Amino acid sequence: MFKDELRKKYKRLRAELPTEKIENMSIQIANQLLKIDIWDKLSFHLFLSIEELKEINTEYILKVLFAKDKEVVVSRSDFKTTQMSHYLLTENTRLKKNKYHIPEPIDGIEVPVSKIDVVFIPLLAFDKKGNRVGYGKGFYDKFMHHTNCIKIGLSFFAPEELIEDTNSHDLQLDYCITPKQIHRF
């Protein structure tokens, strides 16, 4: 399938998920993460969920990261340049939803990309080769081209066989975690 078709398909599938199922699958994904070999790393970039789009609730992953005494980094997005700036998440970090309902830090300690070890990546779909389909703006593709960190996608759904229209600017995942499985690429 092509990216546009996959975006429509998975937006529809997510829209149909009841809140209770989203919560249960989000907990299962957080539990699956405990099984992969990333816990010797220090700095973890986590996206904060857009509830309105029924994204994976990353609050459970956040709790795991804080319990393991990891540094958590969150981003603020510039929609004019499609660039992200990254900030250390602390108990003093103030968050506010932007016009796209993305929770973002208002202020805080900026973190250089080179200091990030692991990135959890939002997506709508992924394939068996580790390609992903996001929302189409390219924020994460641009961000990931500046780092050699471990890239972990999070998905409620199993992989597609193949995303047909990938290109050289698309990032490939190292892992994708679903409620029932860890996919390694």
GROMACS elastic network, one bead per residue, 0.5 to 0.9 nm:
[ bonds ]
;  ai    aj funct       b0    kb
    1     4     6  0.84776   500
    1     5     6  0.65199   500
    1     6     6  0.65552   500
    1   160     6  0.81387   500
    1   161     6  0.84969   500
    1   162     6  0.67492   500
    1   163     6  0.55408   500
    1   164     6  0.57139   500
    1   165     6  0.80801   500
    2     5     6  0.54460   500
    2     6     6  0.62174   500
    2     7     6  0.87384   500
    2   162     6  0.87073   500
    2   163     6  0.58271   500
    2   164     6  0.53257   500
    2   165     6  0.56908   500
    2   166     6  0.85309   500
    3     7     6  0.60385   500
    3     8     6  0.86662   500
    3   125     6  0.86886   500
    3   132     6  0.88597   500
    3   133     6  0.61883   500
    3   134     6  0.86499   500
    3   136     6  0.86260   500
    3   163     6  0.66826   500
    3   164     6  0.76038   500
    3   165     6  0.66619   500
    3   166     6  0.81153   500
    4     7     6  0.51495   500
    4     8     6  0.64264   500
    4     9     6  0.86847   500
    4   133     6  0.88150   500
    4   136     6  0.88067   500
    5     8     6  0.52995   500
    5     9     6  0.61622   500
    5    10     6  0.86968   500
    6    10     6  0.60053   500
    6    11     6  0.82928   500
    6   124     6  0.76267   500
    6   125     6  0.66949   500
    6   133     6  0.74505   500
    6   163     6  0.83442   500
    7    10     6  0.54618   500
    7    11     6  0.59360   500
    7    12     6  0.84467   500
    7   124     6  0.63002   500
    7   125     6  0.74019   500
    7   133     6  0.71100   500
    7   134     6  0.76401   500
    7   135     6  0.72064   500
    7   136     6  0.87145   500
    8    11     6  0.53155   500
    8    12     6  0.61805   500
    8    13     6  0.86585   500
    9    12     6  0.53137   500
    9    13     6  0.62471   500
    9    14     6  0.87491   500
    9   124     6  0.88967   500
   10    14     6  0.59533   500
   10    15     6  0.83007   500
   10   124     6  0.57806   500
   10   125     6  0.66969   500
   10   157     6  0.86341   500
   11    14     6  0.52333   500
   11    15     6  0.60573   500
   11    16     6  0.87294   500
   11    53     6  0.78249   500
   11    54     6  0.87832   500
   11   124     6  0.70193   500
   12    15     6  0.50485   500
   12    16     6  0.64010   500
   13    16     6  0.52855   500
   13    17     6  0.67785   500
   14    17     6  0.52639   500
   14    18     6  0.87132   500
   14    22     6  0.87923   500
   14    53     6  0.76404   500
   14    54     6  0.61258   500
   14    55     6  0.77177   500
   14   124     6  0.87220   500
   14   156     6  0.82713   500
   15    18     6  0.81225   500
   15    53     6  0.72310   500
   15    54     6  0.65704   500
   17    20     6  0.83368   500
   17    21     6  0.64916   500
   17    22     6  0.65767   500
   17    54     6  0.77915   500
   18    21     6  0.54199   500
   18    22     6  0.64557   500
   18    23     6  0.89014   500
   19    22     6  0.50633   500
   19    23     6  0.62746   500
   19    24     6  0.87225   500
   19    54     6  0.80248   500
   20    23     6  0.51684   500
   20    24     6  0.62633   500
   20    25     6  0.86626   500
   21    24     6  0.50738   500
   21    25     6  0.60337   500
   21    26     6  0.83464   500
   22    25     6  0.52601   500
   22    26     6  0.59438   500
   22    27     6  0.86337   500
   22    54     6  0.74376   500
   22    55     6  0.80126   500
   22    56     6  0.66737   500
   22    57     6  0.73432   500
   22   156     6  0.80822   500
   23    26     6  0.50732   500
   23    27     6  0.63118   500
   23    28     6  0.87352   500
   23    56     6  0.78045   500
   23    57     6  0.66520   500
   24    27     6  0.52462   500
   24    28     6  0.63521   500
   24    29     6  0.87976   500
   24   179     6  0.86470   500
   25    29     6  0.61743   500
   25    30     6  0.86557   500
   25    56     6  0.78376   500
   25    57     6  0.87821   500
   25   156     6  0.67311   500
   25   178     6  0.80506   500
   25   179     6  0.53713   500
   25   180     6  0.87196   500
   26    29     6  0.51193   500
   26    30     6  0.63049   500
   26    31     6  0.86873   500
   26    56     6  0.55096   500
   26    57     6  0.55185   500
   26    58     6  0.70842   500
   26    59     6  0.86736   500
   26    60     6  0.71047   500
   26    61     6  0.84954   500
   26   156     6  0.78891   500
   26   178     6  0.88056   500
   26   179     6  0.71676   500
   27    30     6  0.51016   500
   27    31     6  0.62246   500
   27    32     6  0.86722   500
   27    57     6  0.81296   500
   27    58     6  0.88015   500
   27    60     6  0.61707   500
   27    61     6  0.81239   500
   27   179     6  0.79436   500
   28    31     6  0.50450   500
   28    32     6  0.61790   500
   28    33     6  0.87684   500
   28   178     6  0.78564   500
   28   180     6  0.72749   500
   29    32     6  0.50167   500
   29    33     6  0.63991   500
   29    56     6  0.86059   500
   29    60     6  0.87731   500
   29    61     6  0.82714   500
   29   154     6  0.74301   500
   29   155     6  0.81705   500
   29   156     6  0.82201   500
   29   177     6  0.61873   500
   29   178     6  0.56841   500
   29   180     6  0.76562   500
   29   181     6  0.85188   500
   30    33     6  0.52577   500
   30    34     6  0.70477   500
   30    58     6  0.79724   500
   30    60     6  0.60459   500
   30    61     6  0.51805   500
   30    62     6  0.89163   500
   30    64     6  0.75912   500
   30   177     6  0.86940   500
   30   179     6  0.83243   500
   31    34     6  0.54654   500
   31    35     6  0.75213   500
   31    60     6  0.88160   500
   31    61     6  0.84207   500
   31    64     6  0.88804   500
   31   179     6  0.84100   500
   32    35     6  0.55602   500
   32    36     6  0.75376   500
   32   177     6  0.69034   500
   32   178     6  0.77672   500
   32   179     6  0.70702   500
   32   180     6  0.76662   500
   32   181     6  0.72899   500
   32   182     6  0.69310   500
   33    36     6  0.56960   500
   33    37     6  0.86965   500
   33    38     6  0.85555   500
   33    61     6  0.82356   500
   33   177     6  0.71674   500
   33   182     6  0.81140   500
   34    37     6  0.80702   500
   34    38     6  0.84951   500
   34    39     6  0.81059   500
   34    64     6  0.85425   500
   35    38     6  0.88260   500
   35   182     6  0.85096   500
   36    39     6  0.78742   500
   36   182     6  0.81384   500
   37    40     6  0.75997   500
   38    41     6  0.58263   500
   38   117     6  0.89626   500
   38   118     6  0.77442   500
   38   150     6  0.82813   500
   39    42     6  0.76675   500
   39    68     6  0.81112   500
   39    70     6  0.87407   500
   41    44     6  0.78102   500
   41    70     6  0.79662   500
   41   117     6  0.61530   500
   41   118     6  0.74166   500
   42    69     6  0.82709   500
   42    70     6  0.53232   500
   42    71     6  0.59784   500
   42    72     6  0.86129   500
   42   116     6  0.80509   500
   42   117     6  0.67092   500
   42   118     6  0.83931   500
   43    70     6  0.61177   500
   43    72     6  0.60122   500
   43    73     6  0.70927   500
   43   115     6  0.68739   500
   43   116     6  0.50799   500
   43   117     6  0.52238   500
   43   118     6  0.65540   500
   43   119     6  0.87730   500
   44    65     6  0.78985   500
   44    70     6  0.70133   500
   44    71     6  0.60934   500
   44    72     6  0.50235   500
   44    73     6  0.59706   500
   44    74     6  0.87311   500
   44   116     6  0.61152   500
   44   117     6  0.59918   500
   44   119     6  0.58595   500
   44   120     6  0.76536   500
   45    71     6  0.84121   500
   45    72     6  0.58032   500
   45    74     6  0.58173   500
   45    75     6  0.80709   500
   45    86     6  0.82977   500
   45    88     6  0.89473   500
   45   116     6  0.66138   500
   45   117     6  0.78484   500
   45   118     6  0.61095   500
   45   120     6  0.61322   500
   45   121     6  0.85812   500
   46    58     6  0.76254   500
   46    61     6  0.83386   500
   46    62     6  0.76641   500
   46    72     6  0.67601   500
   46    73     6  0.61738   500
   46    74     6  0.56463   500
   46    75     6  0.81549   500
   46   118     6  0.86430   500
   46   119     6  0.63146   500
   46   120     6  0.52714   500
   46   121     6  0.74476   500
   47    50     6  0.89692   500
   47    58     6  0.72679   500
   47    73     6  0.85201   500
   47    74     6  0.61324   500
   47    75     6  0.72224   500
   47   102     6  0.89494   500
   47   103     6  0.86992   500
   47   119     6  0.85230   500
   47   120     6  0.66729   500
   47   121     6  0.68689   500
   47   122     6  0.69259   500
   48    57     6  0.79307   500
   48    58     6  0.62613   500
   48    59     6  0.77503   500
   48    74     6  0.72899   500
   48    75     6  0.85727   500
   48   102     6  0.70836   500
   48   103     6  0.59905   500
   48   104     6  0.76704   500
   49    52     6  0.87418   500
   49    53     6  0.83928   500
   49    54     6  0.79973   500
   49    55     6  0.56510   500
   49    56     6  0.64030   500
   49    57     6  0.57224   500
   49    58     6  0.60454   500
   49    59     6  0.80422   500
   49   101     6  0.89817   500
   49   102     6  0.70622   500
   49   103     6  0.72914   500
   49   122     6  0.85980   500
   50    53     6  0.55486   500
   50    54     6  0.66210   500
   50    55     6  0.57724   500
   50    56     6  0.83409   500
   50    57     6  0.83690   500
   50    97     6  0.88848   500
   50   100     6  0.84149   500
   50   101     6  0.59853   500
   50   102     6  0.54581   500
   50   103     6  0.71972   500
   51    55     6  0.59970   500
   51    56     6  0.82544   500
   51    57     6  0.76908   500
   51   101     6  0.79115   500
   51   102     6  0.86479   500
   52    55     6  0.77935   500
   52   101     6  0.72072   500
   53   101     6  0.88168   500
   54    57     6  0.81376   500
   55    58     6  0.84001   500
   55   122     6  0.79192   500
   55   123     6  0.87266   500
   55   124     6  0.88251   500
   55   155     6  0.87192   500
   55   156     6  0.87435   500
   56    59     6  0.88429   500
   56   122     6  0.82714   500
   56   154     6  0.74015   500
   56   155     6  0.73240   500
   56   156     6  0.73056   500
   57    60     6  0.67840   500
   57    61     6  0.81867   500
   58    61     6  0.51470   500
   58    62     6  0.61873   500
   58    63     6  0.87377   500
   59    63     6  0.62959   500
   59    64     6  0.87913   500
   60    63     6  0.51735   500
   60    64     6  0.64805   500
   60    65     6  0.87974   500
   61    64     6  0.50539   500
   61    65     6  0.61940   500
   61    66     6  0.86646   500
   62    65     6  0.50854   500
   62    66     6  0.61942   500
   62    67     6  0.84991   500
   62    72     6  0.77672   500
   63    66     6  0.52219   500
   63    67     6  0.60017   500
   63    68     6  0.85544   500
   64    67     6  0.50564   500
   64    68     6  0.61797   500
   64    69     6  0.86544   500
   64    70     6  0.88109   500
   65    68     6  0.51539   500
   65    69     6  0.62916   500
   65    70     6  0.52872   500
   65    71     6  0.75702   500
   65    72     6  0.71864   500
   66    70     6  0.56909   500
   66    71     6  0.75744   500
   66    72     6  0.77577   500
   67    70     6  0.77011   500
   71    88     6  0.70635   500
   71    89     6  0.75711   500
   71    90     6  0.86710   500
   72    87     6  0.83861   500
   72    88     6  0.59013   500
   72    89     6  0.54585   500
   72    90     6  0.78879   500
   73    86     6  0.62395   500
   73    87     6  0.53103   500
   73    89     6  0.54888   500
   73    90     6  0.89858   500
   73   110     6  0.88948   500
   73   111     6  0.74313   500
   73   116     6  0.78547   500
   74    85     6  0.84331   500
   74    86     6  0.55964   500
   74    87     6  0.53876   500
   74    88     6  0.64686   500
   74    89     6  0.63076   500
   74   104     6  0.72794   500
   74   105     6  0.72456   500
   75    84     6  0.60404   500
   75    85     6  0.54749   500
   75    87     6  0.60224   500
   75    88     6  0.87973   500
   75   103     6  0.88636   500
   75   104     6  0.62565   500
   75   105     6  0.69538   500
   76    83     6  0.85951   500
   76    84     6  0.55813   500
   76    85     6  0.53485   500
   76    86     6  0.64187   500
   76    87     6  0.78980   500
   76   102     6  0.86713   500
   76   103     6  0.83403   500
   76   104     6  0.52188   500
   76   105     6  0.63184   500
   76   106     6  0.81605   500
   77    80     6  0.89467   500
   77    81     6  0.87015   500
   77    82     6  0.67936   500
   77    83     6  0.60530   500
   77    85     6  0.65897   500
   77    86     6  0.89157   500
   77   102     6  0.88325   500
   77   104     6  0.79184   500
   77   139     6  0.77783   500
   78    81     6  0.56951   500
   78    82     6  0.53973   500
   78    83     6  0.54441   500
   78    84     6  0.61316   500
   78    85     6  0.80695   500
   78   139     6  0.89822   500
   79    83     6  0.72245   500
   79    84     6  0.88113   500
   79   137     6  0.84937   500
   79   139     6  0.87834   500
   80    83     6  0.80829   500
   81    84     6  0.86694   500
   82   137     6  0.68997   500
   82   138     6  0.69363   500
   82   139     6  0.54425   500
   82   142     6  0.80289   500
   83   138     6  0.87510   500
   83   139     6  0.59770   500
   83   140     6  0.85953   500
   83   142     6  0.71601   500
   83   143     6  0.71609   500
   84   139     6  0.67518   500
   84   140     6  0.82378   500
   84   142     6  0.86439   500
   84   143     6  0.68910   500
   85   110     6  0.73236   500
   85   111     6  0.79415   500
   85   112     6  0.83356   500
   85   113     6  0.85946   500
   86   105     6  0.88033   500
   86   109     6  0.83713   500
   86   110     6  0.56410   500
   86   111     6  0.53856   500
   86   112     6  0.70203   500
   86   113     6  0.74152   500
   87    93     6  0.87904   500
   87   105     6  0.71409   500
   87   107     6  0.78525   500
   87   108     6  0.59398   500
   87   109     6  0.53527   500
   87   111     6  0.52899   500
   87   112     6  0.85633   500
   88    93     6  0.79564   500
   88   105     6  0.89836   500
   88   108     6  0.66171   500
   88   109     6  0.55324   500
   88   110     6  0.64190   500
   88   111     6  0.63379   500
   89    92     6  0.78826   500
   89    93     6  0.57994   500
   89    94     6  0.88443   500
   89   105     6  0.79994   500
   89   108     6  0.76283   500
   89   109     6  0.82076   500
   90    93     6  0.52435   500
   90    94     6  0.88085   500
   90   108     6  0.83409   500
   91    94     6  0.83229   500
   92   108     6  0.81317   500
   93   105     6  0.64090   500
   93   106     6  0.74806   500
   93   107     6  0.66495   500
   93   108     6  0.59485   500
   93   109     6  0.87985   500
   94   104     6  0.82371   500
   94   105     6  0.56435   500
   94   106     6  0.56154   500
   94   107     6  0.65838   500
   94   108     6  0.79066   500
   95   103     6  0.59977   500
   95   104     6  0.51655   500
   95   106     6  0.55899   500
   95   107     6  0.81214   500
   96   101     6  0.87048   500
   96   102     6  0.79435   500
   96   103     6  0.52905   500
   96   104     6  0.54253   500
   96   105     6  0.64388   500
   96   106     6  0.64798   500
   97   100     6  0.74131   500
   97   104     6  0.59547   500
   97   105     6  0.87115   500
   98   101     6  0.52010   500
   98   102     6  0.54112   500
   98   103     6  0.64754   500
   98   104     6  0.69339   500
   99   102     6  0.74391   500
  100   103     6  0.88964   500
  104   107     6  0.89748   500
  105   108     6  0.70043   500
  107   110     6  0.84845   500
  111   114     6  0.83291   500
  111   115     6  0.68628   500
  111   116     6  0.79765   500
  112   115     6  0.56749   500
  112   116     6  0.74608   500
  113   116     6  0.55419   500
  113   117     6  0.88706   500
  113   143     6  0.79832   500
  113   144     6  0.88429   500
  113   146     6  0.70410   500
  113   147     6  0.64383   500
  114   117     6  0.79937   500
  114   146     6  0.77549   500
  114   147     6  0.61040   500
  114   148     6  0.81549   500
  114   149     6  0.84902   500
  115   147     6  0.88852   500
  116   119     6  0.73735   500
  116   147     6  0.78471   500
  116   148     6  0.88176   500
  116   149     6  0.66084   500
  117   147     6  0.86230   500
  117   148     6  0.78664   500
  117   150     6  0.63607   500
  117   151     6  0.89783   500
  118   148     6  0.89978   500
  118   149     6  0.52430   500
  118   151     6  0.61314   500
  118   152     6  0.74809   500
  119   144     6  0.86554   500
  119   149     6  0.68577   500
  119   150     6  0.61752   500
  119   151     6  0.51111   500
  119   152     6  0.60605   500
  119   153     6  0.83548   500
  120   150     6  0.85396   500
  120   151     6  0.62945   500
  120   153     6  0.57712   500
  120   154     6  0.69922   500
  121   134     6  0.88937   500
  121   140     6  0.73879   500
  121   151     6  0.69257   500
  121   152     6  0.58395   500
  121   154     6  0.64407   500
  121   173     6  0.86517   500
  121   176     6  0.89513   500
  122   134     6  0.68143   500
  122   135     6  0.88477   500
  122   140     6  0.86192   500
  122   152     6  0.88236   500
  122   153     6  0.61408   500
  122   154     6  0.61328   500
  122   155     6  0.78055   500
  123   126     6  0.74062   500
  123   132     6  0.64780   500
  123   133     6  0.57678   500
  123   135     6  0.72201   500
  123   153     6  0.66761   500
  123   154     6  0.68254   500
  123   155     6  0.68087   500
  124   132     6  0.75388   500
  124   133     6  0.56171   500
  124   134     6  0.53887   500
  124   135     6  0.71417   500
  124   154     6  0.89723   500
  124   155     6  0.72056   500
  124   156     6  0.88995   500
  124   157     6  0.88179   500
  125   131     6  0.85435   500
  125   132     6  0.57388   500
  125   133     6  0.51423   500
  125   134     6  0.71970   500
  125   155     6  0.71502   500
  125   157     6  0.75128   500
  125   158     6  0.83144   500
  125   159     6  0.68598   500
  125   160     6  0.72765   500
  125   163     6  0.88377   500
  126   129     6  0.81670   500
  126   130     6  0.63643   500
  126   131     6  0.54658   500
  126   133     6  0.60480   500
  126   134     6  0.88964   500
  126   153     6  0.82736   500
  126   155     6  0.81036   500
  126   157     6  0.87511   500
  126   158     6  0.79792   500
  126   159     6  0.52132   500
  126   160     6  0.60924   500
  126   161     6  0.86212   500
  126   162     6  0.80877   500
  126   163     6  0.73869   500
  126   173     6  0.89108   500
  126   176     6  0.80059   500
  127   130     6  0.55732   500
  127   131     6  0.54847   500
  127   132     6  0.65521   500
  127   133     6  0.88213   500
  127   158     6  0.84057   500
  127   161     6  0.54265   500
  127   162     6  0.50883   500
  127   163     6  0.60331   500
  128   131     6  0.74760   500
  128   159     6  0.57637   500
  128   160     6  0.64309   500
  128   161     6  0.56268   500
  128   162     6  0.65037   500
  128   163     6  0.88447   500
  128   183     6  0.81222   500
  128   185     6  0.79616   500
  129   161     6  0.82241   500
  129   162     6  0.73296   500
  129   163     6  0.88091   500
  129   172     6  0.79178   500
  129   173     6  0.84546   500
  129   184     6  0.89878   500
  129   185     6  0.63498   500
  130   153     6  0.88440   500
  130   159     6  0.87406   500
  130   171     6  0.85978   500
  130   172     6  0.52211   500
  130   174     6  0.68697   500
  130   175     6  0.72430   500
  130   176     6  0.74705   500
  130   183     6  0.83022   500
  130   184     6  0.78647   500
  130   185     6  0.56636   500
  131   162     6  0.81572   500
  131   163     6  0.69393   500
  131   166     6  0.74510   500
  131   170     6  0.74004   500
  131   171     6  0.68080   500
  131   173     6  0.63807   500
  132   153     6  0.80124   500
  132   163     6  0.77101   500
  132   166     6  0.86189   500
  132   170     6  0.77855   500
  132   171     6  0.74766   500
  132   172     6  0.69106   500
  132   173     6  0.74108   500
  133   136     6  0.73664   500
  133   163     6  0.80783   500
  133   166     6  0.89492   500
  133   170     6  0.87901   500
  134   137     6  0.78008   500
  134   138     6  0.77515   500
  134   140     6  0.84622   500
  135   138     6  0.78379   500
  136   139     6  0.83464   500
  137   140     6  0.84460   500
  137   141     6  0.88522   500
  138   141     6  0.51113   500
  138   142     6  0.61382   500
  138   143     6  0.85099   500
  138   169     6  0.86451   500
  138   170     6  0.81681   500
  139   142     6  0.54591   500
  139   143     6  0.61994   500
  139   144     6  0.86629   500
  140   144     6  0.58441   500
  140   145     6  0.84943   500
  140   171     6  0.79941   500
  141   144     6  0.52804   500
  141   145     6  0.63630   500
  141   169     6  0.66190   500
  141   170     6  0.57805   500
  141   171     6  0.54262   500
  141   172     6  0.89658   500
  142   145     6  0.54131   500
  142   146     6  0.72474   500
  142   169     6  0.79101   500
  142   170     6  0.87276   500
  142   171     6  0.85987   500
  143   146     6  0.57973   500
  143   147     6  0.74040   500
  144   147     6  0.54282   500
  144   148     6  0.74977   500
  144   149     6  0.79510   500
  144   151     6  0.82046   500
  144   171     6  0.69656   500
  145   148     6  0.79016   500
  145   169     6  0.83374   500
  145   171     6  0.76340   500
  148   151     6  0.86685   500
  150   173     6  0.79902   500
  150   174     6  0.62674   500
  150   175     6  0.81621   500
  151   171     6  0.88872   500
  151   172     6  0.78212   500
  151   173     6  0.51438   500
  151   174     6  0.51941   500
  151   175     6  0.65178   500
  151   176     6  0.84080   500
  152   173     6  0.59289   500
  152   174     6  0.59819   500
  152   176     6  0.53845   500
  152   177     6  0.72013   500
  153   173     6  0.64817   500
  153   174     6  0.81168   500
  153   175     6  0.61961   500
  153   177     6  0.62166   500
  153   178     6  0.87077   500
  154   175     6  0.85855   500
  154   176     6  0.55802   500
  154   177     6  0.50023   500
  154   178     6  0.62357   500
  154   179     6  0.89748   500
  155   158     6  0.74641   500
  155   159     6  0.86984   500
  155   176     6  0.69974   500
  155   177     6  0.61665   500
  155   178     6  0.50559   500
  155   179     6  0.77302   500
  156   177     6  0.83236   500
  156   178     6  0.54421   500
  156   179     6  0.63309   500
  157   160     6  0.89611   500
  157   178     6  0.63548   500
  157   179     6  0.80203   500
  158   178     6  0.68687   500
  158   180     6  0.88811   500
  158   181     6  0.84415   500
  159   162     6  0.82963   500
  159   176     6  0.88792   500
  159   183     6  0.88349   500
  160   163     6  0.71234   500
  163   166     6  0.64370   500
  166   169     6  0.81458   500
  166   170     6  0.63308   500
  167   170     6  0.56153   500
  167   171     6  0.88613   500
  168   171     6  0.78499   500
  172   175     6  0.89789   500
  172   185     6  0.83058   500
  173   176     6  0.68032   500
  173   184     6  0.82848   500
  173   185     6  0.67433   500
  174   183     6  0.83722   500
  174   184     6  0.59933   500
  174   185     6  0.51057   500
  175   182     6  0.69604   500
  175   183     6  0.53952   500
  175   185     6  0.59447   500
  176   181     6  0.84265   500
  176   182     6  0.61797   500
  176   183     6  0.50835   500
  176   184     6  0.67619   500
  176   185     6  0.83252   500
  177   180     6  0.80074   500
  177   181     6  0.61629   500
  177   183     6  0.62051   500
  177   184     6  0.87913   500
  178   181     6  0.52496   500
  178   182     6  0.64261   500
  178   183     6  0.79883   500
  179   182     6  0.84177   500
